[in-house]
Each structure stands twice: as structure tokens, then as C-alpha cells.
């Protein structure tokens, strides 16, 4: 049996939406992109959403909105994909990498708190696998460290504390019960997209919601700053600082525009948004199927010594993006051998992730994995099993049997 790792789940619904976009004569940023933005905002409970070409671009534009750059520090986790840190490097900020907590994929929150100094302008937590971080802890941390925060821009001053900029590339559709008063007092169910100050999502081909390539940025209201102003700034930052997009320029006599800043080009197109609009109609069913598959894996691996990450528990509802499983008895070489054996049996697997300090680019910046022992311990025996909505129950059973055979 052949089991691919993560093919996109594309149906006639997506094909028809894309065909309609192509036939409409409008294929760049236009009415479909604007409609997808409205639907993303509604699903996440955010006042607005800005669709862009990727989660990385979304994160970078948020950093640029806050004028974070040279001389500023941004804290990111060791256990993530390079995009989390790359956005901060793109704006010229200094990246500080924090280890995982012992026995966890989540960052060491105490270490984050100790890292914050007068240069710290942002923390970028990662909702790994679709499981939201502890935003209550992060809120408490930035509140306790407010005396060290020295705003250097209008948006920083309005925020009043270190920016919590969530990398929720995996987390579209996830939720968590939070208690910080900022969420309305008492225990509140909070969607990814409204837990952090700003949140970036990925709609890449392998994600649980896709536009082939693309992403979106959502945010919580900023005191004294209108949401429409933030949205307009996102449009300017993502389209060369041009005061009108192509849709606006089609209005009768509306050709003229201004360039108000020498900015960037990372807008989403209507062809990509069309895929997202079809996916949005299917999204509740896609999330439900992922939850079924996760339950199937958990039942099949029970008592085996394998440790699947916990996607669903009281107060936490994952988007079910990745099936991360640790095999504690294995070292790195043993894990790699397991991956090869499973591939020979037709099962494609992966590793999420090789910690940032293990990559050449980060080694060249002076980072050393020896300084991140907990991240390495999570990585050395982690294997990611196929988790996508094209999987059949029979394929899931086969993956489980194959894993147990080679463990």
C-alpha cells in the first residue's frame, strides 16, 4: 500500500471556483480576495483580515507595521521552521532563540520572560501542529515586563507592550480556552487569530486549509487606532505602497494613484482566493475528518511506547495539522532508520522540525544546538505520520501497523 504524506485535498468545488475566477476576467487581487478576507476574519473572530502571498509575508508586514528593525530584538522558538525567524531577519532585527520547555514542543515560557530586555519588541510563539500556545502565560509575561518596553513608533506606543505576533501557520481553525481579562474576563474560548496581538496563517498546499500558496494576517484592535487604518497599511505594505489596487483603479476615471512608500509586493490573487472560498465551505468537514484520523492513530498507538502529541484536551481544540509522534527509545540515527524502513513499505513520513540551530544558516549566525537541549531531545526521536483528509481508515491502519513493525 502507498500512503503519501500530505497531498492537497482538491475537489470539483475548488476547480469550479478557480474556473469561474479565470472566466471572470479578474485574476489578480480583486473581489474574491476581498471576500476571502471577510470569511477569514469571521471564522477567527477578528475585526479584519489581510490576505497575502504567504504566512512569512504576513509576519514580516506585521513587523514592518510596528517599525521593528535594526537594534530591536525578536524572540522566536528553536523548534520551528525557518520562516518564523526569517521574517525578523528580513526587517533587520536581532533574533533571540529560546529552547523548548523540557518534554514539550512549546517554548520555555520562563526563559522567554528572562530574555526580555529594553530592546525586545516582539515574541513570535508558534502553534506547532495546530495546537495553540499558552497565550495566558504570554500575556502575563509581557504585562510583567512592561517597564522594560520602550516604544519607538506610533503603533508600538498604542500597543504598550512587547508585541505577541503568533506564527499560527498550522493553526487556522484552532481554539483554546483562555482566562486573561483581555479576552473578556473569565474563561473564554478564543480562536487562533484573536489570541495574539497579531496572527499570521499559512494557506500553503500542505496545510489543513489551502489556497495553493498564500496566507493571512489577523489582529486584535489596537487602542486609538482604527482597524480600517491597519488594513489600509497592510494593503500599502503588500502592494508597493500604491494608494489604489487594481480593482480600485477600474472605477470610472479612477486610473490615477500615488506611491506613498517604497514597500513590498506580496498580495494574494483572486485565482488563489477562489480555492480558499471553496475550501471554506468544506472546512468544518475537513477539521472533523482530521479529528477522526487523530483519534484513530491515538487508539492504534496506545500502549506501544509511541507518544503522539495531544491535539485535543480540556480547553484545547487543535486544527489537527500534524501527527507528531515521539519514539523515546530511539536516537536520531534510529529515528532516521525508521523513516527509511517505512518508506520502503510505502509510507511517506517526515520530521517536524529540525531545530533552527541545527541548520547551516543559523550555525553561521553563531547558534549551537548544544544550547537547546530540550529542542534536540524532542527532535531526535520525532516522526510525523501522514495526516490529511484524503487518508482512508485502511491507510491509517496500515501506517500504524508499519510503524509498530519497525519500532
Secondary structure, DSSP 8 states (H G I E B T S, - for coil): --B-S------HHHHHHHHHHHHHT--SSSHHHHHHHHHHHHHHT-S-EEEES-HHHHHHHHHHHTT--TT-EEEEESSS-THHHHHHHHTT-EEEEE-B-TT-SSB-HHHHHHH--TTEEEEE-B-GGG----HHHHHHHHHHTGGG----SHHHHHH-S-EEEEE-TT-TT-EEEE--GGGTSSSEEEETTTSSSEEEEE--TTSSS--SS-EEEEE--BTTB-HHHHHHHHHHHHBTTBSS-HHHHTSTT-----B-S---B-B--HHHHHHHHHHHHHHHHHHHHHHHHHHHHHHHHTTSSEEE---EETTEE-----EEEEETT--HHHHHHHHHHHHHTTB--B-S---GGGSHHHHTTT--GGG-HHHHHHHHTEEEE---TT--HHHHHHHHHHHHHH-
